[in-house]
Amino acid sequence: MAAKNGKYLVHSKEPVSLPAYLFSQLLPAIDDLAELKLTIFCLAALQQKEGDYRLLRFDEFLADEPLMRGLAVIDKSLTAREALRRGLDKMLARGTLLMLEAHVKGEAKSYYTCADAAGKALQQRILAGEWRPSAHGEIELLPPRPSIFGLYEDNIGVLTPMVVDALKEAEEAYPPGWIEDAMRLAVEGNKRNWRYIRAILERWQQEGRGREKPGRRLGRRKPDRSR
């Protein structure tokens, strides 16, 4: 795993903490040396990744020379790359890792992360398209979308219990993004009320979205209440 100053983070002398389940659950079950080496490597390497979310690219495994040398001697009938694939496949089957796929600059990229709660949440966000390519060819997550309740309060009006119930029902009835887009049209038309928004949603449901295209996302700017 290439890192700063041309060094490999996972081979540095910085201490890492391995989770207890490695010793209590994984080690007794692993019977493949490639899987064992990759399990320890991934747990250490992901821990040393920086940022709010941690991913390993497939090409980072390939770029780690000590790792690839270690995989090359496991089975003379396999290349190091084949041993890498076998070990990763076993980790995925065991549920140790999750694999995420994204197209960055027109190229399909494979990313790996721990199959814990944080990893599963990250997987869902990437599957939902809530990411963008970074300037360095990586991927970065988009800021979380505000809830429809926050959008309504910040752009339409006060949240009454009746409006809250109506928004909950609409959230279940309409595709993701429709409510936000309908609110945007209400703001643009200076029709800041739920009745107008509901009419837009009902029309879209009956007639289709037509040529109305979503604009930029609604922000958290307070509307002018004096009107």
N, C-alpha and C positions, 0 to 999 in steps of 0.2 A: 504494500500500500504506500505509494509515493507520498511524501509529505514535504514539509518545509526543509529548505537547505539540502534537498536531495537525499534526505534520510528516510528511513522507514519507521513510521510511528510505532508500529507494533513490535519493532526490534529495538526500540530505545530502552534506556535504563529507567524510565519513569515507571513507578509502580502502578499496577492495575488491580482492580477488585473483581474477582470472578464470582458469579452468583452461586448460592448454595445449591441450587437445583442441578448445577453441572455435576456435582459430586454425588448427590443423592438420587438423581433420576437419569441423567444423560450417560455418565460414564459406565454405570452397570449395564446399560442397554446397547451401547455402541459396540459393534463387532467389526467395523471397517476402519482401517487405519487412516484412509483419506478423510472419512467423515470426522474421525477424532481430531486430526490435525486442523481441519477447517473449523470445527466447532470452537476449539480454543482460540484459533486465530481470529474468528469473527467476533467472539465475545470481547476479546481484548481490543481489536481494531475499532469496533463500533463505539466502545467506551471512550476511545481517544479522539473520535471525531468531534469537531466543533459545531456549534449551532444548536438551534432548538429541536431539530430532527436529524437523525443520523442514518445515513445510507452508505452502502458500499457498492460501487459500480463493478461490473464483471471485469472490465479492463484493469481495475485496480488490483484484482487478484493476479492477473497475468503479469502486471508490472512489478510484482513483489518477487524479486529474484530468489531470496532465501526460501520463501514459501514454495515456489515452483520447483526449486531443486529438491526440496523435501518430498514433494508429491511425485517427482520423477522416479524416485528409487523404490516406491511402494510396490509396483507391479511392472516387471519388465515388458509385459505385453501391452502396456498402456503408455501413451505419451503423458506428459505432465498435464497438458490441457484436458485430456480424457479423464485423468484421475481427478482433476478439479471438477469437471462436470459430474462425475460419479459421486463425489463427496457432497457437492451442493445438492444434487438430486436427493440423496439420502437425508440430508438435513431438512429439505423441504417436505419430504414424505413423513419425517418424524415430527414435524411441526416446530422445529427449532428456529427456522428462518421463514420469512415471507419473501416472495419475489415480486417486484413491481416492474412494469414495463411502461416506457414512455418514449415518444419520438422527439428527439432533440436535434434541431437543425436538419430535419428530414431523415435522421438515422435512428433506428430502433435501439434503445438502450435498456439494459437489464440492471435493476438495482435490488439490493438485498438488505433486509433489516430484521431485527429480532421479532419473533412472532408473539410479542406481548401486547398488552392493551394499547400502548402508545404506537406500536408498529401497525396494529390493525386499524387504528384511527387514521394513521398516515396513509395506509393503503386505500381506505375509503375516500379520502380527500383526493388522492391522485386519480383513482378510478372516476371520480366525479368531475375531473378536469380542473380542480382548484389549484393549479400550479402553472408555472411558466418557465421557459428556459432562462438561465442566468447568463451573465455576460461571459462566463467561463465555460459554457457548455454543460453546466450542471443543471439541476432543477431546483426551483425554490417555490415554496407554497405561497399562494395569494393570501392576503389578509382575510380573516374570516368574514363572511357576509353577515351584516347585522340581521337580527331577527325581524320578522315582519311586524312584530309589536313595536320594536324600537323605531322601525322605519315609519310606521303609522304615526307614532307619537311625535317624531321629529319633523315630519313633513305634512301631516294631514290635520291632526287635532288631538284632543285629549282622549285617552283610552278609558272608555266607560266599560262596565261589566258586559253590557250588550255587545259592544264592539269587539271586546276580547273573545266572546263566544263566537261571534260571526267570523272573526279572523281564524279561529281554530277550525271551524267547519270548512272555511275556504281553503285552508292549508291542506286538508285531507281531500278536498274535491278537485283541486286544480293542479296542473303540473308545476314543478319547481320553477320559479322565476316569473310566473304569470302575475302573481299578486304584486310583486315589486314593479313590474312593467306597467300594470294598471294604475298603481299609485303614481308612477312617473307621469303618465298621461293626465291624471287628475291634477297634478301640480302644474303641468304645462298649460292646461286649460283653465287653471284657477278654479277648479271644481273640487275643493278640498273637503269631501265628505264620503262616507262609506257607501251611500246609495249610488253615487256616480261610479265608484270603483266596482261595486257589485254588478252594475249594468254592463260595464266593459267586459268583465269576466264571463257573464252569462252570454253575451254576444259572441265572444271568442269560442265558447264551448259549443254554441249552436251553429255558427257560421265559419269557424276557423279563424286563425290569426290574421289572415289576409296579408296586406302589404304593410301593416304597422310593424315597424322594426324597433326593438329595444334600443334606447339611447344609453347614455352613461348611467352608472348606478346612482341611486339616490344617496345623498350624503346625510350628515347629521347636522345640517343647518336648520335652525328653528325658522318656521315660516312666519310671515307677517300676520300677527293675530288681530291687527287693527281693522282688517277688511271685513 
